[in-house]
């Protein structure tokens, strides 16, 4: 079986985790500071604040931005549910904007028409490693005086116009969940250049308690802290990040070589400004050229020992979110196959996967 994901440890991860355990500092500890500094330095930002996962990173950014009841936050119609759930958790209202049919990203053209007097933030989600049109989104946000909270869970180390995803907005929110480009098993990080916003995020992360005045609470806070041994694992991964990125790019190139320009198969379009590190290589299936629909294709691939994933459900198909008029998001959701894309996937397996997929064409 070729699993959809397989973890790989590239260097001193085990050594650092053992060191963290031996230090007896398994909650807070030095590896948290080491990772935060190394991650901030790599991205070229002033502040990196580790948290328990990517979802709490989003929630923390929203809370530090003082988003709450009566506010609106714009979200793409096609993404994992975490941004919408965290907006709802603040008491604010998610406003869903359909995505572009080629990039599968938040449409900057549709975005501006959804801004109202209650709009307080935009959450551009960089789907699968592709990066939103951040220059246009920044211009719109600046014009309307609203915050940008980037969801970079799937696009760590991708760049737009030479700048890292996650460093364009007021906050960038990263995930280090098991399948992500670098992993801690679970874990996340919020990055920010604005010191005031970063200080508020640090305060909320740790029960609203000032580090220099223990048990004195300045604001209502939460426990969103990362553990020291998770940070040790992430620090080991970060030391080998160039190897990981090189291999992720190799995987993408290998799929693109086999599947690009094949009738009935469409890869996510990457604009010229984007230098992607693809979390997942996804293909849109046109059932007119296959022996069955997307679900048929996935099942037949599984029968041949290839695990895949479908697309995220469009918010317009889930009653919880009261979203309407997201036809592009719905179409993508119903026709996407996410192929195995982990960094250690070798080219012989990629060839096998492509052979099995192409063998399902009419």
C-alpha positions in Angstrom: 0.0 0.0 0.0 1.2 3.5 -0.9 -0.1 5.6 1.9 -1.4 9.1 1.3 1.2 10.2 3.9 4.3 8.8 5.5 6.4 10.6 8.1 10.1 10.9 7.6 12.8 12.0 10.0 15.8 13.6 8.2 18.4 14.4 10.9 18.6 14.8 14.6 14.9 14.8 15.5 15.2 11.8 17.8 18.3 13.1 19.5 16.7 16.4 20.3 13.4 14.8 21.5 15.5 12.6 23.8 17.4 15.6 25.0 14.2 17.4 25.8 12.9 14.4 27.8 16.2 14.0 29.6 16.1 17.7 30.6 12.9 17.1 32.6 11.5 20.2 30.8 8.7 18.5 28.9 6.2 21.3 29.0 8.0 24.6 28.7 11.7 24.5 27.8 14.6 25.7 25.7 13.6 24.0 22.5 10.5 26.2 22.3 12.7 29.3 22.2 15.2 27.6 19.8 12.4 26.7 17.4 10.7 30.1 17.6 14.0 32.0 16.9 15.0 29.6 14.0 11.6 29.8 12.4 11.4 33.6 12.7 14.9 33.9 11.3 14.1 31.6 8.4 10.9 33.6 7.4 12.5 36.9 8.1 9.9 38.0 10.7 10.2 39.7 14.1 8.0 37.3 16.1 7.2 33.6 16.0 4.8 32.3 18.7 4.4 28.5 18.9 1.0 27.0 19.8 -0.6 23.6 20.2 -1.8 23.3 16.6 -2.7 25.3 13.4 -6.3 25.7 14.5 -5.4 27.4 17.7 -3.0 29.5 15.7 -5.9 30.9 13.8 -8.0 31.3 16.9 -5.2 33.1 18.7 -4.7 35.5 15.7 -8.4 36.3 15.6 -8.5 36.9 19.4 -5.3 39.1 19.3 -7.0 41.1 16.5 -10.0 41.6 18.8 -12.4 40.0 16.4 -15.7 39.3 18.1 -19.6 39.5 17.9 -20.9 41.8 15.2 -17.7 41.4 13.1 -17.4 39.7 9.7 -14.4 37.8 8.5 -13.9 36.8 4.8 -13.0 33.2 4.1 -12.6 31.3 0.8 -15.4 28.9 0.0 -13.0 26.0 -0.6 -10.7 25.2 2.4 -10.6 23.0 5.5 -13.1 24.1 8.0 -10.8 25.4 10.7 -10.9 29.1 9.6 -14.7 29.2 9.6 -14.9 27.3 12.9 -12.5 29.7 14.6 -14.3 32.7 13.3 -17.6 31.3 14.7 -15.8 30.5 18.0 -15.1 34.3 18.4 -18.8 35.1 17.9 -18.0 36.7 14.6 -19.6 35.8 11.2 -17.7 34.1 8.4 -18.4 35.5 5.0 -17.6 33.0 2.2 -16.1 34.1 -1.1 -15.8 31.7 -4.0 -12.4 30.7 -5.3 -10.8 31.0 -8.7 -11.5 28.0 -11.0 -7.8 27.6 -12.0 -5.8 28.4 -8.9 -8.5 27.1 -6.4 -7.6 30.1 -4.2 -9.6 33.0 -2.8 -10.7 35.2 -5.7 -9.4 38.8 -5.1 -11.8 39.9 -7.8 -14.8 38.6 -5.9 -13.4 39.6 -2.5 -14.0 43.3 -2.6 -17.7 43.0 -3.4 -18.2 41.1 -0.1 -16.6 43.8 2.2 -19.1 45.6 4.4 -18.9 48.1 7.2 -18.6 45.1 9.6 -15.7 43.4 7.8 -12.7 43.2 10.2 -10.4 40.7 8.6 -9.6 38.5 5.6 -8.3 35.0 5.9 -6.5 34.1 2.7 -5.9 30.3 2.7 -2.9 29.1 0.7 -4.4 25.8 -0.5 -2.2 22.8 -1.1 0.9 25.0 -1.2 -0.3 27.5 -3.8 -0.2 31.1 -2.6 -3.0 33.7 -3.0 -2.6 36.9 -4.9 -1.2 38.7 -1.8 -0.3 42.0 -3.4 -3.9 42.5 -4.5 -5.3 41.3 -1.2 -3.0 43.6 0.7 -4.1 46.6 -1.4 -7.8 45.8 -0.8 -7.2 45.3 3.0 -5.2 48.6 3.2 -7.9 50.5 1.4 -10.7 49.2 3.7 -8.5 49.2 6.9 -9.0 45.5 7.6 -6.6 42.9 8.9 -5.1 40.0 7.0 -4.7 36.7 8.8 -2.9 34.2 6.5 -3.7 30.5 6.8 -0.4 28.9 5.8 -1.1 25.5 7.2 -0.6 23.9 3.7 2.0 26.3 2.3 4.9 26.5 4.7 8.0 27.8 2.8 6.0 28.7 -0.4 6.8 32.2 -1.7 4.9 34.9 -3.6 7.0 37.4 -5.5 10.0 36.2 -3.5 8.4 36.7 -0.1 7.4 33.8 2.2 3.7 33.0 2.5 2.6 34.0 6.0 4.6 37.2 6.1 2.3 39.5 4.1 -0.4 40.0 6.6 -0.9 41.1 10.2 -0.5 37.4 11.2 0.6 34.2 9.5 -0.8 31.0 11.0 1.2 27.7 10.4 0.5 24.1 11.1 3.0 21.3 12.0 0.4 18.5 12.1 1.6 15.1 11.1 1.1 15.5 7.3 2.5 19.0 7.0 5.8 20.0 5.3 7.6 20.0 8.7 5.9 18.2 11.6 5.8 18.0 15.3 3.0 15.4 15.2 0.7 18.3 16.2 1.7 21.9 16.7 1.5 25.3 15.1 2.9 28.8 15.1 1.7 32.4 14.7 4.1 34.9 13.1 3.9 38.7 13.2 6.0 41.7 12.6 3.8 44.0 14.7 5.2 43.8 18.2 2.0 45.0 19.9 -0.1 42.3 18.1 2.6 39.7 18.9 2.7 40.6 22.6 -1.1 40.3 22.8 -0.9 36.9 21.1 1.7 35.7 23.6 -0.4 36.9 26.5 -3.5 35.1 25.3 -1.6 31.9 24.5 -0.6 31.6 28.2 -3.9 32.2 30.1 -3.6 36.0 29.7 -0.8 35.9 32.2 2.3 38.1 32.1 5.5 36.1 32.1 7.2 38.5 34.5 4.3 38.5 37.0 3.1 34.9 37.5 -0.6 34.4 38.3 -1.3 38.0 37.3 -3.8 38.0 34.4 -4.1 40.9 32.1 -6.7 39.6 29.6 -8.9 36.5 29.2 -6.5 33.9 27.9 -6.2 30.2 27.0 -3.7 27.5 27.2 -2.5 27.2 23.6 1.1 26.3 24.6 3.3 23.9 22.7 5.4 21.3 24.6 9.2 21.3 24.7 9.6 17.8 23.2 7.3 18.7 20.3 9.4 21.8 19.6 12.5 19.6 19.8 11.1 17.4 17.0 10.2 20.5 14.9 13.7 22.0 15.5 15.2 18.9 14.1 13.0 19.1 11.1 13.7 22.7 10.6 17.5 22.0 10.5 16.8 19.8 7.5 14.2 22.0 5.9 16.1 22.6 2.6 16.3 18.8 2.1 12.6 18.5 2.8 11.8 21.4 0.4 14.0 19.9 -2.3 12.2 16.6 -2.1 8.7 18.1 -2.0 9.6 20.0 -5.2 11.0 16.8 -6.8 7.7 15.1 -6.0 5.7 17.9 -7.6 7.9 18.0 -10.7 7.6 14.2 -11.2 3.8 14.4 -11.0 3.7 17.4 -13.3 5.9 15.7 -15.9 3.5 12.7 -16.1 0.1 14.4 -15.7 0.4 18.0 -17.0 -1.5 18.5 -20.3 -3.2 15.1 -20.1 -6.7 15.3 -21.4 -9.3 14.9 -18.6 -6.7 15.8 -15.8 -6.2 19.3 -14.6 -3.5 20.3 -12.1 -3.9 23.3 -9.8 -2.6 26.4 -11.7 0.5 28.0 -10.2 0.9 31.7 -11.2 4.3 33.0 -12.3 4.7 35.0 -9.0 4.4 31.8 -6.9 7.3 29.6 -5.9 5.4 26.7 -4.3 6.3 24.0 -1.8 3.3 21.8 -2.5 1.8 20.1 0.6 -0.4 18.0 -1.6 -0.5 17.4 -5.4 -4.2 17.4 -6.3 -5.7 16.7 -9.7 -9.1 17.7 -11.0 -10.8 14.7 -12.8 -13.1 15.2 -15.8 -15.3 12.1 -15.6 -16.0 12.4 -19.4 -12.5 11.1 -20.0 -12.5 8.4 -17.3 -14.4 5.1 -16.8 -16.2 6.7 -13.8 -16.5 9.7 -11.6 -14.0 11.0 -9.0 -15.1 8.5 -6.4 -14.8 5.7 -8.8 -11.3 6.8 -9.6 -10.3 6.9 -5.9 -11.8 3.5 -5.2 -10.0 1.9 -8.2 -6.7 3.5 -7.1 -7.3 2.1 -3.6 -7.9 -1.4 -5.1 -4.5 -1.0 -6.7 -2.8 -0.1 -3.4 -2.8 3.7 -3.7 -4.5 5.7 -0.9 -5.8 9.1 -1.9 -8.0 11.8 -0.4 -10.9 13.8 -1.9 -11.4 17.5 -1.7 -12.7 19.6 1.2 -16.4 19.9 1.2 -17.6 23.3 0.0 -19.1 25.3 2.9 -22.2 25.7 0.8 -22.9 22.0 1.1 -22.7 21.9 4.9 -25.8 23.4 6.6 -23.8 24.4 9.7 -22.3 27.4 7.8 -25.3 28.9 6.0 -23.1 29.5 3.0 -24.6 30.0 -0.5 -23.5 30.6 -4.1 -20.2 28.9 -4.2 -20.4 27.0 -7.5 -16.6 26.8 -8.2 -15.9 25.6 -4.7 -18.5 22.9 -5.0 -17.2 21.8 -8.4 -13.6 21.5 -7.2 -14.7 19.7 -4.0 -16.6 17.1 -6.0 -13.9 16.4 -8.7 -10.5 16.6 -6.9 -8.2 13.6 -6.1 -5.3 14.3 -3.7 -2.4 12.1 -4.6 0.3 10.8 -2.2 2.8 13.7 -2.0 5.1 13.2 1.0 8.7 14.3 0.7 10.2 10.8 0.9 7.9 9.4 -1.9 10.3 8.0 -4.5 9.9 8.4 -8.3 9.2 4.7 -8.9 6.1 5.0 -6.7 5.0 8.2 -8.4 5.3 6.4 -11.7 3.2 3.5 -10.4 0.5 6.0 -9.1 0.4 7.8 -12.5 0.3 4.5 -14.4 -2.7 3.4 -12.3 -4.5 6.7 -12.7 -3.9 7.0 -16.4 -5.1 3.3 -16.8 -8.5 4.4 -15.6 -9.1 6.7 -18.6 -11.5 5.6 -21.3 
